């Protein structure tokens, strides 16, 4: 029987710290002229660079890997435990974080006179778009945000058209497995599912109305995904195709028997934001490579 539930913070934590956000309450201080910004989440960092505000970013987290410029920026610590001292040492005039995880820290910074922008986690694609729009408005980068949102819409449409051409009879179903013990998958209420819907690739677990539910192997057997994807991250722990094959080797799952299990970049799938088209294309390529779709 499937055991549904939100993934607990644990060994797979590094895969979940990349979720983006929709606009939340903001500081009374307008920061359109903010020149020294500290970002407390990779998705926020990527979005800042994508709208043209990257030159203002002076601090990021240990989990930031994109764009290349962030590798030269000071880190203020991890996603869940950024250091107040490190943040203050960078003399920021705006700190942007996730209200759910960084609320108390942002309140403390406000009390010290540092402007903040707390954003609320939103796992859907619509929330990503709203988050980019609010960043543009807050920083006086409306034009950059508008161009980014337009390119995202056009890019997703292009990938959807490619999916239709590649699989005229219908695209194969994919299952994204985040962790193998307990088995944890991408359900039907998250950014990944939204991308798959947007480009016309079925999510084998879309019927599970949870974000990252746990399921027994029998749940995978009953859904019979054509291909299984395992997101791997550059930093932190993540499942591998080999470990998943070992976990499920005794179950009658065609994708396991035929070894249609492939790793995919967690940095794309779990950094909801400006690289949404890259994430969509990575899903298409995984499906094409394993199902022999038309080029």
Helices and strands as residue ranges (DSSP letters): H 13-16, E 21-26, E 37-39, H 42-50, G 54-56, E 57-60, G 68-72, E 74-75, H 84-89, E 94-98, H 99-111, E 116-121, H 125-139, H 142-166, E 174-180, E 183-185, H 191-199, H 217-223, E 227-232, H 241-248, H 254-257, E 261-265, H 266-269, H 276-291
